[in-house]
């Protein structure tokens, strides 16, 4: 089964061109959309999964290290998709570029609590460094 067929099986009622266009939003375009899913790279399979996820239209996405195993194209596609996402996104990531690009707010888990951080990723990194330097 290829990505176009997979979308059609899960979300019937659209034309092949509509499925291909949707996959194109995740940089699965041209002949890649017609390749057997088993022959796709890990990054391409992830992009197909994100294309499927977006058609489910959840209100909130919970993403734990979503950039793991993505190639550069997959990472760029994911960042573009999340930047235009209208729902909520809760993500856990160590990828600074990814966080800086997609996060509108930074929340920090520490000492058994979760709190909104009033600043950007760079300010948070500076705080961590200063806390480390202040330790005896």
N, CA and C atoms as a LAMMPS dump frame, in Angstrom:
ITEM: TIMESTEP
0
ITEM: NUMBER OF ATOMS
408
ITEM: BOX BOUNDS ff ff ff
-5.0000000000000000e+02 5.0000000000000000e+02
-5.0000000000000000e+02 5.0000000000000000e+02
-5.0000000000000000e+02 5.0000000000000000e+02
ITEM: ATOMS id mol type element x y z
1 1 1 N 0.86 -1.174 0
2 1 2 C 0 0 0
3 1 3 C 0.905 1.236 0
4 2 1 N 0.53 2.23 -0.779
5 2 2 C 1.306 3.473 -0.81
6 2 3 C 0.61 4.543 0.04
7 3 1 N 1.275 5.681 0.286
8 3 2 C 0.674 6.715 1.143
9 3 3 C -0.683 7.222 0.651
10 4 1 N -0.836 7.381 -0.657
11 4 2 C -2.119 7.856 -1.189
12 4 3 C -3.207 6.828 -0.891
13 5 1 N -2.923 5.564 -1.142
14 5 2 C -3.899 4.504 -0.861
15 5 3 C -4.205 4.415 0.633
16 6 1 N -3.177 4.606 1.444
17 6 2 C -3.379 4.535 2.892
18 6 3 C -4.332 5.631 3.362
19 7 1 N -4.112 6.872 2.887
20 7 2 C -5.03 7.959 3.262
21 7 3 C -6.439 7.661 2.773
22 8 1 N -6.552 7.156 1.545
23 8 2 C -7.874 6.85 0.987
24 8 3 C -8.582 5.767 1.802
25 9 1 N -7.822 4.801 2.319
26 9 2 C -8.446 3.732 3.106
27 9 3 C -8.912 4.226 4.473
28 10 1 N -8.213 5.197 5.027
29 10 2 C -8.555 5.709 6.359
30 10 3 C -9.541 6.876 6.31
31 11 1 N -9.494 7.647 5.222
32 11 2 C -10.325 8.854 5.094
33 11 3 C -10.958 8.873 3.704
34 12 1 N -11.925 7.987 3.452
35 12 2 C -12.516 7.896 2.111
36 12 3 C -13.316 9.143 1.734
37 13 1 N -13.52 9.288 0.423
38 13 2 C -14.392 10.352 -0.057
39 13 3 C -13.688 11.501 -0.741
40 14 1 N -12.38 11.448 -0.856
41 14 2 C -11.641 12.513 -1.531
42 14 3 C -11.056 11.965 -2.821
43 15 1 N -10.619 12.864 -3.665
44 15 2 C -9.975 12.444 -4.904
45 15 3 C -8.51 12.119 -4.642
46 16 1 N -7.907 11.39 -5.571
47 16 2 C -6.484 11.079 -5.441
48 16 3 C -5.678 12.369 -5.354
49 17 1 N -6.068 13.359 -6.156
50 17 2 C -5.331 14.627 -6.139
51 17 3 C -5.421 15.309 -4.77
52 18 1 N -6.56 15.218 -4.097
53 18 2 C -6.687 15.802 -2.756
54 18 3 C -5.774 15.097 -1.757
55 19 1 N -5.698 13.771 -1.85
56 19 2 C -4.783 13.035 -0.964
57 19 3 C -3.336 13.412 -1.26
58 20 1 N -2.999 13.491 -2.545
59 20 2 C -1.624 13.841 -2.931
60 20 3 C -1.28 15.257 -2.486
61 21 1 N -2.22 16.16 -2.609
62 21 2 C -1.994 17.54 -2.173
63 21 3 C -1.755 17.596 -0.671
64 22 1 N -2.557 16.853 0.077
65 22 2 C -2.387 16.836 1.532
66 22 3 C -1.023 16.261 1.906
67 23 1 N -0.632 15.171 1.279
68 23 2 C 0.688 14.595 1.536
69 23 3 C 1.79 15.578 1.154
70 24 1 N 1.55 16.355 0.114
71 24 2 C 2.525 17.361 -0.309
72 24 3 C 2.789 18.397 0.762
73 25 1 N 1.789 18.676 1.588
74 25 2 C 1.985 19.604 2.707
75 25 3 C 3.035 19.089 3.682
76 26 1 N 3.298 17.792 3.635
77 26 2 C 4.279 17.157 4.519
78 26 3 C 5.491 16.662 3.722
79 27 1 N 5.665 17.256 2.554
80 27 2 C 6.787 16.963 1.654
81 27 3 C 6.839 15.505 1.218
82 28 1 N 5.677 14.917 1.057
83 28 2 C 5.55 13.614 0.402
84 28 3 C 4.882 13.927 -0.931
85 29 1 N 5.704 14.101 -1.96
86 29 2 C 5.161 14.559 -3.238
87 29 3 C 5.69 13.711 -4.388
88 30 1 N 5.12 13.94 -5.56
89 30 2 C 5.548 13.219 -6.754
90 30 3 C 5.386 11.722 -6.587
91 31 1 N 6.379 11.001 -7.061
92 31 2 C 6.336 9.538 -7.019
93 31 3 C 6.442 8.979 -5.602
94 32 1 N 6.927 9.791 -4.659
95 32 2 C 7.045 9.308 -3.277
96 32 3 C 5.673 8.926 -2.727
97 33 1 N 4.646 9.655 -3.116
98 33 2 C 3.297 9.35 -2.657
99 33 3 C 2.752 8.044 -3.204
100 34 1 N 3.431 7.505 -4.237
101 34 2 C 2.981 6.261 -4.856
102 34 3 C 3.907 5.084 -4.549
103 35 1 N 4.967 5.336 -3.778
104 35 2 C 5.876 4.26 -3.366
105 35 3 C 5.226 3.426 -2.275
106 36 1 N 5.561 2.168 -2.228
107 36 2 C 5.082 1.34 -1.124
108 36 3 C 5.607 1.911 0.188
109 37 1 N 4.759 1.985 1.19
110 37 2 C 5.146 2.574 2.474
111 37 3 C 6.366 1.865 3.054
112 38 1 N 6.454 0.576 2.88
113 38 2 C 7.59 -0.178 3.398
114 38 3 C 8.926 0.221 2.796
115 39 1 N 8.91 0.874 1.641
116 39 2 C 10.159 1.291 0.996
117 39 3 C 10.555 2.722 1.351
118 40 1 N 9.713 3.433 2.089
119 40 2 C 10.016 4.821 2.459
120 40 3 C 11.052 4.858 3.576
121 41 1 N 11.782 5.963 3.646
122 41 2 C 12.733 6.149 4.748
123 41 3 C 11.957 6.371 6.042
124 42 1 N 12.659 6.289 7.159
125 42 2 C 12.012 6.537 8.449
126 42 3 C 11.415 7.927 8.522
127 43 1 N 12.133 8.917 8.006
128 43 2 C 11.627 10.288 8.004
129 43 3 C 10.385 10.435 7.144
130 44 1 N 10.373 9.763 5.986
131 44 2 C 9.206 9.817 5.111
132 44 3 C 8.006 9.136 5.762
133 45 1 N 8.246 8.02 6.427
134 45 2 C 7.145 7.344 7.139
135 45 3 C 6.586 8.241 8.239
136 46 1 N 7.466 8.956 8.92
137 46 2 C 7.004 9.888 9.962
138 46 3 C 6.147 10.98 9.356
139 47 1 N 6.541 11.481 8.186
140 47 2 C 5.752 12.532 7.538
141 47 3 C 4.383 12.018 7.121
142 48 1 N 4.32 10.775 6.652
143 48 2 C 3.016 10.179 6.327
144 48 3 C 2.172 10.082 7.597
145 49 1 N 2.796 9.679 8.692
146 49 2 C 2.066 9.58 9.967
147 49 3 C 1.538 10.941 10.406
148 50 1 N 2.341 11.998 10.243
149 50 2 C 1.873 13.335 10.607
150 50 3 C 0.754 13.794 9.673
151 51 1 N 0.808 13.4 8.405
152 51 2 C -0.273 13.734 7.473
153 51 3 C -1.572 13.07 7.922
154 52 1 N -1.479 11.819 8.338
155 52 2 C -2.655 11.102 8.849
156 52 3 C -3.165 11.775 10.116
157 53 1 N -2.26 12.072 11.013
158 53 2 C -2.632 12.706 12.281
159 53 3 C -3.385 14.009 12.043
160 54 1 N -2.928 14.796 11.084
161 54 2 C -3.591 16.083 10.84
162 54 3 C -5.007 15.896 10.306
163 55 1 N -5.252 14.819 9.583
164 55 2 C -6.606 14.563 9.088
165 55 3 C -7.554 14.121 10.198
166 56 1 N -7.006 13.636 11.295
167 56 2 C -7.839 13.26 12.443
168 56 3 C -8.378 14.487 13.173
169 57 1 N -7.754 15.627 12.95
170 57 2 C -8.156 16.921 13.512
171 57 3 C -8.299 16.919 15.035
172 58 1 N -7.289 16.449 15.741
173 58 2 C -7.376 16.506 17.207
174 58 3 C -7.272 17.95 17.69
175 59 1 N -7.791 18.213 18.864
176 59 2 C -7.711 19.56 19.43
177 59 3 C -6.332 19.828 20.016
178 60 1 N -5.698 18.774 20.523
179 60 2 C -4.382 18.912 21.156
180 60 3 C -3.481 17.779 20.672
181 61 1 N -2.246 18.125 20.354
182 61 2 C -1.234 17.127 20.025
183 61 3 C -0.276 17 21.197
184 62 1 N 0.017 15.788 21.6
185 62 2 C 1.023 15.524 22.628
186 62 3 C 2.205 14.871 21.923
187 63 1 N 3.321 15.576 21.856
188 63 2 C 4.476 15.099 21.1
189 63 3 C 5.685 14.957 22.016
190 64 1 N 6.189 13.756 22.125
191 64 2 C 7.362 13.477 22.953
192 64 3 C 8.548 13.224 22.021
193 65 1 N 9.482 14.155 21.993
194 65 2 C 10.666 14.085 21.133
195 65 3 C 10.286 13.766 19.681
196 66 1 N 9.414 14.581 19.076
197 66 2 C 8.948 14.275 17.721
198 66 3 C 10.021 14.419 16.646
199 67 1 N 11.138 15.057 16.962
200 67 2 C 12.179 15.243 15.951
201 67 3 C 13.139 14.06 15.87
202 68 1 N 13.054 13.137 16.827
203 68 2 C 13.917 11.949 16.766
204 68 3 C 13.668 11.197 15.464
205 69 1 N 14.713 10.805 14.804
206 69 2 C 14.666 9.981 13.592
207 69 3 C 14.121 10.715 12.371
208 70 1 N 13.956 12.038 12.447
209 70 2 C 13.52 12.783 11.269
210 70 3 C 14.74 13.277 10.506
211 71 1 N 14.653 13.218 9.175
212 71 2 C 15.684 13.838 8.365
213 71 3 C 15.398 15.342 8.306
214 72 1 N 16.28 16.104 7.676
215 72 2 C 16.117 17.565 7.627
216 72 3 C 14.801 17.948 6.964
217 73 1 N 14.46 17.285 5.859
218 73 2 C 13.194 17.588 5.18
219 73 3 C 12.005 17.304 6.088
220 74 1 N 12.065 16.192 6.796
221 74 2 C 10.985 15.841 7.716
222 74 3 C 10.856 16.83 8.85
223 75 1 N 11.996 17.269 9.377
224 75 2 C 11.992 18.262 10.451
225 75 3 C 11.391 19.572 9.962
226 76 1 N 11.811 20.013 8.781
227 76 2 C 11.263 21.255 8.223
228 76 3 C 9.763 21.142 7.98
229 77 1 N 9.328 19.988 7.47
230 77 2 C 7.898 19.783 7.219
231 77 3 C 7.111 19.79 8.524
232 78 1 N 7.65 19.143 9.543
233 78 2 C 6.973 19.119 10.843
234 78 3 C 6.885 20.524 11.433
235 79 1 N 7.968 21.282 11.35
236 79 2 C 7.95 22.648 11.888
237 79 3 C 6.94 23.512 11.145
238 80 1 N 6.883 23.376 9.828
239 80 2 C 5.912 24.154 9.05
240 80 3 C 4.487 23.762 9.42
241 81 1 N 4.242 22.464 9.555
242 81 2 C 2.893 21.995 9.894
243 81 3 C 2.476 22.467 11.281
244 82 1 N 3.37 22.377 12.252
245 82 2 C 3.026 22.796 13.616
246 82 3 C 2.894 24.308 13.731
247 83 1 N 3.669 25.037 12.942
248 83 2 C 3.577 26.5 12.986
249 83 3 C 2.222 26.988 12.487
250 84 1 N 1.61 26.231 11.583
251 84 2 C 0.298 26.632 11.068
252 84 3 C -0.849 25.881 11.746
253 85 1 N -0.53 25.041 12.717
254 85 2 C -1.535 24.246 13.436
255 85 3 C -2.417 25.16 14.271
256 86 1 N -3.724 24.972 14.208
257 86 2 C -4.658 25.809 14.964
258 86 3 C -4.976 25.251 16.34
259 87 1 N -4.648 24.006 16.585
260 87 2 C -4.93 23.399 17.878
261 87 3 C -3.787 23.609 18.853
262 88 1 N -3.924 23.006 20.002
263 88 2 C -2.878 23.088 21.012
264 88 3 C -1.804 22.038 20.773
265 89 1 N -0.598 22.349 21.181
266 89 2 C 0.517 21.411 21.065
267 89 3 C 1.277 21.405 22.382
268 90 1 N 1.412 20.235 22.955
269 90 2 C 2.266 20.057 24.126
270 90 3 C 3.414 19.186 23.644
271 91 1 N 4.627 19.726 23.72
272 91 2 C 5.744 18.952 23.206
273 91 3 C 6.889 18.893 24.193
274 92 1 N 7.578 17.791 24.127
275 92 2 C 8.784 17.58 24.916
276 92 3 C 9.9 17.421 23.904
277 93 1 N 10.918 18.256 24.011
278 93 2 C 11.993 18.191 23.034
279 93 3 C 13.275 18.774 23.601
280 94 1 N 14.391 18.264 23.115
281 94 2 C 15.696 18.824 23.43
282 94 3 C 16.252 19.576 22.22
283 95 1 N 15.466 19.654 21.152
284 95 2 C 15.9 20.286 19.912
285 95 3 C 15.593 21.784 19.979
286 96 1 N 16.628 22.569 20.246
287 96 2 C 16.444 24.006 20.46
288 96 3 C 15.858 24.706 19.236
289 97 1 N 16.34 24.366 18.055
290 97 2 C 15.817 24.996 16.832
291 97 3 C 14.33 24.7 16.679
292 98 1 N 13.954 23.468 16.944
293 98 2 C 12.561 23.057 16.839
294 98 3 C 11.69 23.835 17.827
295 99 1 N 12.129 23.886 19.077
296 99 2 C 11.363 24.598 20.109
297 99 3 C 11.224 26.072 19.748
298 100 1 N 12.324 26.691 19.355
299 100 2 C 12.313 28.117 19.021
300 100 3 C 11.363 28.408 17.865
301 101 1 N 11.299 27.498 16.905
302 101 2 C 10.461 27.707 15.725
303 101 3 C 8.977 27.52 16.011
304 102 1 N 8.616 26.502 16.779
305 102 2 C 7.193 26.17 16.908
306 102 3 C 6.533 26.585 18.217
307 103 1 N 7.31 26.76 19.269
308 103 2 C 6.692 27.029 20.577
309 103 3 C 6.29 28.49 20.725
310 104 1 N 5.078 28.693 21.183
311 104 2 C 4.597 30.047 21.474
312 104 3 C 4.789 30.383 22.942
313 105 1 N 4.85 29.354 23.775
314 105 2 C 5.079 29.514 25.213
315 105 3 C 6.048 28.434 25.655
316 106 1 N 6.814 28.741 26.672
317 106 2 C 7.753 27.777 27.231
318 106 3 C 7.323 27.46 28.654
319 107 1 N 7.079 26.191 28.923
320 107 2 C 6.719 25.725 30.253
321 107 3 C 7.833 24.806 30.732
322 108 1 N 8.168 24.905 31.976
323 108 2 C 9.291 24.161 32.523
324 108 3 C 8.814 23.237 33.635
325 109 1 N 9.271 21.999 33.582
326 109 2 C 8.993 21.023 34.64
327 109 3 C 10.217 20.967 35.542
328 110 1 N 10.037 21.302 36.808
329 110 2 C 11.156 21.263 37.763
330 110 3 C 10.612 21.171 39.178
331 111 1 N 11.314 20.449 40.008
332 111 2 C 10.976 20.345 41.429
333 111 3 C 9.523 19.94 41.662
334 112 1 N 9.017 19.029 40.849
335 112 2 C 7.663 18.525 41.033
336 112 3 C 6.563 19.474 40.598
337 113 1 N 6.912 20.506 39.848
338 113 2 C 5.905 21.477 39.409
339 113 3 C 6.122 21.826 37.936
340 114 1 N 5.071 22.35 37.324
341 114 2 C 5.134 22.834 35.948
342 114 3 C 4.742 24.299 35.985
343 115 1 N 5.59 25.154 35.414
344 115 2 C 5.311 26.59 35.446
345 115 3 C 5.682 27.229 34.116
346 116 1 N 4.912 28.244 33.743
347 116 2 C 5.203 28.989 32.524
348 116 3 C 6.468 29.813 32.746
349 117 1 N 7.378 29.744 31.781
350 117 2 C 8.614 30.515 31.859
351 117 3 C 8.41 31.819 31.105
352 118 1 N 8.724 32.92 31.755
353 118 2 C 8.547 34.236 31.129
354 118 3 C 9.833 34.61 30.406
355 119 1 N 9.972 34.098 29.232
356 119 2 C 11.155 34.347 28.422
357 119 3 C 11.24 33.313 27.317
358 120 1 N 12.265 33.447 26.49
359 120 2 C 12.438 32.509 25.393
360 120 3 C 13.442 31.419 25.763
361 121 1 N 13.756 30.579 24.8
362 121 2 C 14.659 29.46 25.042
363 121 3 C 16.041 29.957 25.459
364 122 1 N 16.508 31.02 24.828
365 122 2 C 17.829 31.558 25.176
366 122 3 C 17.862 32.044 26.624
367 123 1 N 16.803 32.709 27.053
368 123 2 C 16.741 33.185 28.44
369 123 3 C 16.721 32 29.405
370 124 1 N 16.022 30.939 29.037
371 124 2 C 15.984 29.75 29.888
372 124 3 C 17.365 29.104 29.971
373 125 1 N 18.045 29.016 28.845
374 125 2 C 19.398 28.458 28.852
375 125 3 C 20.327 29.293 29.732
376 126 1 N 20.2 30.604 29.642
377 126 2 C 21.025 31.485 30.476
378 126 3 C 20.743 31.257 31.954
379 127 1 N 19.481 31.079 32.305
380 127 2 C 19.108 30.807 33.691
381 127 3 C 19.73 29.496 34.175
382 128 1 N 19.667 28.475 33.358
383 128 2 C 20.245 27.179 33.729
384 128 3 C 21.752 27.314 33.953
385 129 1 N 22.428 28 33.05
386 129 2 C 23.878 28.18 33.179
387 129 3 C 24.212 28.947 34.451
388 130 1 N 23.465 30.01 34.731
389 130 2 C 23.748 30.792 35.943
390 130 3 C 23.465 29.977 37.205
391 131 1 N 22.432 29.13 37.173
392 131 2 C 22.146 28.258 38.322
393 131 3 C 23.263 27.242 38.542
394 132 1 N 23.804 26.724 37.461
395 132 2 C 24.906 25.762 37.579
396 132 3 C 26.143 26.446 38.148
397 133 1 N 26.423 27.648 37.665
398 133 2 C 27.596 28.384 38.149
399 133 3 C 27.453 28.781 39.612
400 134 1 N 26.227 28.966 40.076
401 134 2 C 25.99 29.395 41.459
402 134 3 C 26.099 28.239 42.453
403 135 1 N 26.123 27.023 41.969
404 135 2 C 26.231 25.86 42.864
405 135 3 C 27.622 25.816 43.498
406 136 1 N 27.661 25.377 44.759
407 136 2 C 28.974 25.279 45.427
408 136 3 C 29.816 24.15 44.862
